[in-house]
Amino acid sequence: EECVRCKDGKFCPVGASLELPAACSPGTYANVTDGDGLPDCLDCPAGSACPGGAAPPTPCESGHFASTPGLSKCELCAAGFYQSSSGAEECVRCKRGSLCPVGASLELPAACSPGTYANVTDGDGLPDCLDCPAGSACPGGAAPPTPCESGHFASTPGLSKCELCAAGFYQSSSGAEECVRCKRGSLCPVGASL
């Protein structure tokens, strides 16, 4: 007679004549570790996920990780990190000049021109170059927008550098889109932040 495949959520040790329930909780998996033939529930190893029941550990896919044992599902790599291998316990920091969105499995080159910055805005996973917002400067590549420092401003979107406030004007806040005229009788040199 031919052997029958064990159904999902059941456990069939070697030589079994019937399916056994394997009610392992999420984060654990069933395994026969002694001679009684009944499944023991073991912690899922790091780098894997275990939904419970009789399901064996599943290695985390690329772009995911499981840093500790006993997890029911793998976590996505955070923005700025990636993981190209499966079964990982941690993600790798993205190199400067590259873009790594949430769940990245590789570093993406971000060759955005000055005045723009890289951002993943759609489902294709590739970086889109967006205009730098007013009040910020974008040197290009994968660098995110940098708010203008006090004494500086960026009045329009798409600038690669913030401009200094002119003589007679100041700006005490960062991220400004314009400078403020100095009060009558006050001295405000170029780039004044008061």
Kinemage of the C-alpha trace (Angstrom):
@kinemage 1
@onewidth
@group {chain A} dominant
@subgroup {mainchain}
@vectorlist {calphas} color= white
{ca glu a 1} P 0.000 0.000 0.000
{ca glu a 2} L 1.087 3.578 -0.719
{ca cys a 3} L 1.697 6.193 1.977
{ca val a 4} L -0.725 9.134 2.128
{ca arg a 5} L 0.558 12.685 2.556
{ca cys a 6} L -0.238 14.176 5.953
{ca lys a 7} L -2.747 17.070 5.844
{ca asp a 8} L -1.825 20.642 6.816
{ca gly a 9} L -2.096 21.183 10.577
{ca lys a 10} L -1.516 17.471 11.302
{ca phe a 11} L 1.635 15.602 12.258
{ca cys a 12} L 2.799 12.238 10.900
{ca pro a 13} L 6.001 10.830 12.404
{ca val a 14} L 7.983 8.202 10.473
{ca gly a 15} L 5.974 4.971 10.265
{ca ala a 16} L 2.702 6.613 11.327
{ca ser a 17} L -0.556 4.796 10.624
{ca leu a 18} L -2.720 7.848 11.358
{ca glu a 19} L -2.558 11.640 11.461
{ca leu a 20} L -1.910 13.199 14.831
{ca pro a 21} L -3.067 16.686 15.754
{ca ala a 22} L -0.172 19.073 16.137
{ca ala a 23} L -1.461 22.075 17.996
{ca cys a 24} L 1.805 23.934 18.313
{ca ser a 25} L 1.279 27.627 19.001
{ca pro a 26} L 2.556 30.308 16.609
{ca gly a 27} L 6.317 30.748 16.980
{ca thr a 28} L 6.829 27.004 17.521
{ca tyr a 29} L 6.840 23.901 15.297
{ca ala a 30} L 6.187 20.201 15.779
{ca asn a 31} L 9.011 17.684 15.971
{ca val a 32} L 9.345 14.178 17.388
{ca thr a 33} L 12.242 14.317 19.815
{ca asp a 34} L 11.589 11.222 21.913
{ca gly a 35} L 10.292 7.683 21.498
{ca asp a 36} L 6.622 8.264 22.375
{ca gly a 37} L 5.755 9.256 18.777
{ca leu a 38} L 3.908 12.394 19.867
{ca pro a 39} L 5.014 15.776 18.566
{ca asp a 40} L 6.953 18.110 20.818
{ca cys a 41} L 6.621 21.831 20.100
{ca leu a 42} L 9.998 23.525 19.707
{ca asp a 43} L 10.826 27.233 19.423
{ca cys a 44} L 11.188 28.414 15.863
{ca pro a 45} L 14.886 29.130 15.127
{ca ala a 46} L 16.075 32.709 14.517
{ca gly a 47} L 16.000 33.574 10.807
{ca ser a 48} L 12.752 31.599 10.386
{ca ala a 49} L 9.025 31.937 10.992
{ca cys a 50} L 6.641 29.309 12.370
{ca pro a 51} L 2.887 29.881 11.989
{ca gly a 52} L 2.111 27.029 14.404
{ca gly a 53} L 0.319 23.704 13.972
{ca ala a 54} L 2.593 21.139 12.360
{ca ala a 55} L 4.194 23.536 9.862
{ca pro a 56} L 7.992 23.309 9.790
{ca pro a 57} L 10.122 26.474 10.148
{ca thr a 58} L 10.118 28.626 7.006
{ca pro a 59} L 13.311 30.614 6.369
{ca cys a 60} L 12.683 34.372 6.131
{ca glu a 61} L 12.595 35.611 2.538
{ca ser a 62} L 15.050 38.222 1.281
{ca gly a 63} L 14.066 41.683 2.522
{ca his a 64} L 12.901 40.115 5.825
{ca phe a 65} L 14.525 38.921 9.055
{ca ala a 66} L 13.780 37.185 12.382
{ca ser a 67} L 16.292 38.302 15.012
{ca thr a 68} L 15.184 35.994 17.820
{ca pro a 69} L 13.877 32.437 18.140
{ca gly a 70} L 10.149 31.836 18.625
{ca leu a 71} L 8.692 34.216 16.029
{ca ser a 72} L 5.519 33.407 14.092
{ca lys a 73} L 6.416 35.676 11.178
{ca cys a 74} L 9.437 37.445 9.770
{ca glu a 75} L 9.745 41.234 9.929
{ca leu a 76} L 10.437 43.544 6.981
{ca cys a 77} L 13.804 45.287 6.872
{ca ala a 78} L 13.361 48.938 7.890
{ca ala a 79} L 13.934 51.794 5.450
{ca gly a 80} L 17.696 52.350 5.096
{ca phe a 81} L 18.426 48.599 5.460
{ca tyr a 82} L 18.273 45.569 3.138
{ca gln a 83} L 18.760 41.792 3.205
{ca ser a 84} L 19.610 39.847 0.035
{ca ser a 85} L 19.776 36.394 1.664
{ca ser a 86} L 16.992 34.173 2.963
{ca gly a 87} L 17.024 32.891 6.552
{ca ala a 88} L 18.544 36.127 7.904
{ca glu a 89} L 18.640 37.179 11.553
{ca glu a 90} L 19.306 40.866 10.760
{ca cys a 91} L 19.346 43.391 7.928
{ca val a 92} L 22.350 45.232 6.479
{ca arg a 93} L 22.651 49.045 6.524
{ca cys a 94} L 22.313 50.600 3.069
{ca lys a 95} L 25.501 52.267 1.758
{ca arg a 96} L 25.665 56.032 1.298
{ca gly a 97} L 24.428 56.962 -2.169
{ca ser a 98} L 22.017 54.025 -2.334
{ca leu a 99} L 18.337 53.760 -1.526
{ca cys a 100} L 16.789 50.965 0.537
{ca pro a 101} L 13.011 51.224 1.024
{ca val a 102} L 11.118 49.154 3.621
{ca gly a 103} L 11.530 45.433 2.800
{ca ala a 104} L 14.474 45.982 0.410
{ca ser a 105} L 16.280 42.886 -0.805
{ca leu a 106} L 19.055 44.914 -2.463
{ca glu a 107} L 20.584 48.374 -2.526
{ca leu a 108} L 19.120 50.532 -5.262
{ca pro a 109} L 21.308 53.093 -6.967
{ca ala a 110} L 19.701 56.500 -6.621
{ca ala a 111} L 21.148 58.789 -9.244
{ca cys a 112} L 18.824 61.719 -8.684
{ca ser a 113} L 20.033 65.052 -10.022
{ca pro a 114} L 20.714 67.999 -7.690
{ca gly a 115} L 17.454 69.612 -6.576
{ca thr a 116} L 15.700 66.238 -6.382
{ca tyr a 117} L 15.701 63.315 -3.945
{ca ala a 118} L 14.974 59.592 -4.194
{ca asn a 119} L 11.752 58.150 -2.851
{ca val a 120} L 9.842 54.936 -3.522
{ca thr a 121} L 6.329 56.052 -4.377
{ca asp a 122} L 4.837 53.143 -6.261
{ca gly a 123} L 4.797 49.357 -6.293
{ca asp a 124} L 7.697 48.795 -8.716
{ca gly a 125} L 10.281 49.112 -5.896
{ca leu a 126} L 12.503 51.437 -7.929
{ca pro a 127} L 13.368 54.914 -6.698
{ca asp a 128} L 11.549 57.888 -8.192
{ca cys a 129} L 13.290 61.277 -8.171
{ca leu a 130} L 11.026 63.924 -6.663
{ca asp a 131} L 11.501 67.704 -6.512
{ca cys a 132} L 13.066 68.890 -3.285
{ca pro a 133} L 10.402 70.657 -1.185
{ca ala a 134} L 10.606 74.410 -0.587
{ca gly a 135} L 12.506 75.182 2.633
{ca ser a 136} L 14.956 72.343 1.923
{ca ala a 137} L 18.016 71.567 -0.181
{ca cys a 138} L 18.747 68.343 -2.075
{ca pro a 139} L 22.292 67.639 -3.297
{ca gly a 140} L 21.067 64.685 -5.432
{ca gly a 141} L 21.873 60.972 -5.391
{ca ala a 142} L 19.979 59.186 -2.612
{ca ala a 143} L 20.290 61.999 -0.057
{ca pro a 144} L 17.002 62.999 1.580
{ca pro a 145} L 15.923 66.658 1.722
{ca thr a 146} L 17.844 68.717 4.301
{ca pro a 147} L 15.930 71.603 5.916
{ca cys a 148} L 17.583 74.985 5.401
{ca glu a 149} L 19.506 76.155 8.491
{ca ser a 150} L 18.618 79.400 10.264
{ca gly a 151} L 19.881 82.375 8.286
{ca his a 152} L 19.072 80.506 5.047
{ca phe a 153} L 15.981 79.856 2.921
{ca ala a 154} L 14.719 77.983 -0.170
{ca ser a 155} L 11.726 79.798 -1.642
{ca thr a 156} L 10.854 77.282 -4.358
{ca pro a 157} L 10.887 73.497 -4.755
{ca gly a 158} L 13.755 71.843 -6.649
{ca leu a 159} L 16.760 73.650 -5.161
{ca ser a 160} L 20.091 71.937 -4.554
{ca lys a 161} L 21.311 74.570 -2.048
{ca cys a 162} L 19.669 76.923 0.422
{ca glu a 163} L 20.354 80.635 -0.084
{ca leu a 164} L 21.654 83.062 2.554
{ca cys a 165} L 19.266 85.732 3.758
{ca ala a 166} L 20.200 89.085 2.182
{ca ala a 167} L 21.460 92.034 4.225
{ca gly a 168} L 18.506 93.658 6.004
{ca phe a 169} L 16.723 90.291 6.421
{ca tyr a 170} L 17.002 87.381 8.883
{ca gln a 171} L 15.571 83.900 9.521
{ca ser a 172} L 15.692 82.320 13.005
{ca ser a 173} L 13.918 79.063 12.052
{ca ser a 174} L 15.159 76.087 10.060
{ca gly a 175} L 13.267 74.860 6.993
{ca ala a 176} L 12.264 78.400 5.956
{ca glu a 177} L 10.869 79.383 2.569
{ca glu a 178} L 11.612 83.098 3.025
{ca cys a 179} L 13.512 85.547 5.197
{ca val a 180} L 11.968 88.206 7.440
{ca arg a 181} L 12.735 91.941 7.087
{ca cys a 182} L 14.729 93.272 10.057
{ca lys a 183} L 13.019 95.689 12.407
{ca arg a 184} L 13.723 99.340 11.839
{ca gly a 185} L 16.941 100.335 13.581
{ca ser a 186} L 18.262 96.727 13.736
{ca leu a 187} L 21.389 95.524 11.961
{ca cys a 188} L 21.009 92.286 9.966
{ca pro a 189} L 24.097 91.243 7.968
{ca val a 190} L 23.952 88.633 5.186
{ca gly a 191} L 22.868 85.243 6.634
{ca ala a 192} L 21.520 86.747 9.864
{ca ser a 193} L 19.638 84.341 12.119
{ca leu a 194} L 19.067 86.703 15.097
